[in-house]
């Protein structure tokens, strides 16, 4: 797996915290479509089926809390 960028880690942490795409976008000052693109890229990099699986994998690997 390639290393995630700092922004991708932020997006994953927001997902782990239960924030929606819109809430994540507001928090990170980007559009919700940008958040969705980040999520899709994260899933591709981590070979996860969806954001929930990516979050679980990231927690197990110590990438996020």
C-alpha positions in Angstrom: 0.0 0.0 0.0 1.2 3.5 -0.9 1.5 6.0 1.9 -1.6 8.2 2.5 -1.2 11.9 2.3 -1.8 14.1 5.3 -5.1 15.3 3.7 -6.2 11.7 3.1 -5.5 10.9 6.7 -7.5 13.9 7.8 -10.4 12.7 5.6 -10.2 9.2 7.1 -10.1 10.6 10.7 -13.2 12.7 9.9 -15.0 9.6 8.7 -13.9 7.7 11.8 -15.3 10.5 13.9 -18.7 10.0 12.1 -18.7 13.2 10.0 -20.6 13.2 6.7 -19.0 14.3 3.5 -20.6 17.7 3.8 -19.4 18.1 7.4 -15.9 16.9 6.5 -15.8 19.4 3.6 -16.8 22.3 5.9 -14.2 21.2 8.5 -11.4 20.9 5.9 -12.5 23.9 3.8 -13.1 21.8 0.6 -16.2 20.8 -1.3 -18.1 17.6 -0.5 -17.2 16.3 -4.0 -13.5 16.8 -3.2 -14.1 14.8 0.0 -15.7 12.0 -2.1 -12.8 12.0 -4.5 -10.4 11.7 -1.5 -12.5 8.8 -0.1 -12.5 7.0 -3.4 -8.7 7.4 -3.8 -8.2 6.2 -0.2 -10.2 3.1 -0.9 -8.3 2.5 -4.1 -4.9 2.9 -2.3 -5.9 0.7 0.6 -7.8 -1.8 -1.6 -10.9 -1.3 0.6 -14.4 -1.9 -0.6 -15.8 1.3 1.0 -14.9 4.0 3.5 -16.0 2.0 6.5 -13.6 -0.8 5.6 -10.8 1.8 5.0 -11.4 3.4 8.4 -11.3 0.0 10.1 -8.0 -0.9 8.3 -6.5 2.5 9.1 -7.4 2.1 12.8 -5.8 -1.5 12.9 -2.7 -0.1 11.2 -2.4 2.8 13.6 -2.8 5.4 10.9 -5.8 7.0 12.7 -7.4 6.7 16.2 
